[in-house]
Amino acid sequence: MARRRRDKWRQTPPPLPPSLTSRRVETGPDGYDYEVRQVTASRATKTYRCPGCDHEIRSGTAHVVVWPTGSASGVEDRRHWHTPCWANRDNRGPTRRWS
């Protein structure tokens, strides 16, 4: 007896990769909501300055990218934080204003 083929349209879709699901909304040090996205070390190709500690985030360092929820300006409002600095944002605020 021949094997019955599965109907590919009835199968559940595979889970999304973590890079597409690692986006979340958290409250920032100023009380506003921010979208937060993880950046893996392999995807970190530029150097940024962390607003939490005012130190550089060098290329190849895993970190988070944060921007205000519903922001119309998009790229201008994104900030790159060290992961521990963002996790401890309630204990210390940004070292500089985001002007």
Secondary structure by P-SEA (a helix, b strand, c coil): cbbbbccccccccccccccccccccccccccbbbbbbbbccccccbbbbbccccccccccbbbbbbbccccccccccbbbbcaaaaaaccccccccccc
